[in-house]
Amino acid sequence: MKSMFVSLLILMMTSIPTLSLQDPAPEALSLEDCIQQAVTRNPLIQSSYQQHQAALARVSQAKALAQPSVNWDSDLQPKLFDFKGTGEWYFGVSQELEFPGKRGLRGRIAGREADEIMQDIELLKLDVVFQVKQAFFSLLLSQEKLAYAERNLELSRNYQNQAELKFEAGDVARVEVLRAKVETSKAANQVRASQSEVRLAKAYLNYLMARKKYAPLTIQGELDQKVTILDLETLKQRAMSFRPEITRIQHSLDRERLQKKSASMSYLPDFEIGVNRHKVLGEGSWWDVTLSFPIPLFFWQPARGEIAEAAANIRVLQKETEHLENTIGLEVEEAFTNAQGALNQIRLYEDEILTQAEEVYNMFQFSYQEGEIGGIELIEARRTLIEARTSYADALFNYRTAIADLEKSIGQTLEGELP
């Protein structure tokens, strides 16, 4: 009875389905997901945000009031350090007060420095986003080429099987089988090379997202996605409005103008107000109020140099602004030209090359099956078709990369502006 119970228990345990201990398949990431992870995790961006926080902290430091002073004065001592016998003493508090506007001006200068750092962060984010887009599209391209390589391997094996059947039937020479085997070996080697490219593309995208290099990665997206390319002048206008470098240099100009104003305000005196309790032994106690301020007899020595320095820096930044606008305009024009050229190449493949290559291959495949042509002609037709499809994928990649470069050049995305 006991043995029957044990046998039944073992049977029930073995019939229960085992749970899979494998990790769940990684979730497919879109381009937006990859960009979000890269921007959030990038160490340089995180470091720059900490620099910005430090700059914001300097704003409150710049606007801080001077510390008050406590004063005590012991006079008319019969002996040195005879405080009990002091005939007269003063005890009070004094506070230095800057001329109105100086403290707020320093805070605005520090605020502009923080704004400059923020624009540096935006510029860094633009570069990171471009790198992620380029890596994402590169991975899509590698996966597309791998799919073509696997399809080519499948066709090569089919061709080899057909050649072997024809050889056994005495319809073709043995050299035809050898050619088929060589083509199959080449196709298998291309599959391995494409797999390596996919693995490296994933590793680089993982690196940009601050993940482990060979962490599982699945992406979703298509290379074939076109956006409206606006006219060149509109793109240049957008670049002047959205490029972080333009905004940064404007903050730098504001900062130097404020520095110049601050130097001019150094002509205006600061004040020091003090309140003291004054006691004279045997006569009584009184309150004293003191007000003091420096006389700027030699104001030209520091202030004139500071004003001249700020004025020179303003002129430098104005010239740099002019140069930067010309540089950005050239970058936009170059990116615009590259995007237009890539789009024209795509249209050429879609309208002519791909259709013709597929028609030729289908025609040659039918002719080969009918015995009208040899295997070498079919191999060349298939190679031409694969090359056309691969070149079309390259054209799509070049277009998406050109659009990403154009977006970087204007500092704004063009996604969603579909025709």
Helices and strands as residue ranges (DSSP letters): H 2-15, H 31-41, H 43-62, E 69-75, E 88-97, H 102-168, H 174-208, H 232-242, H 244-265, E 271-280, E 284-292, H 300-348, I 349-353, H 354-369, H 375-410
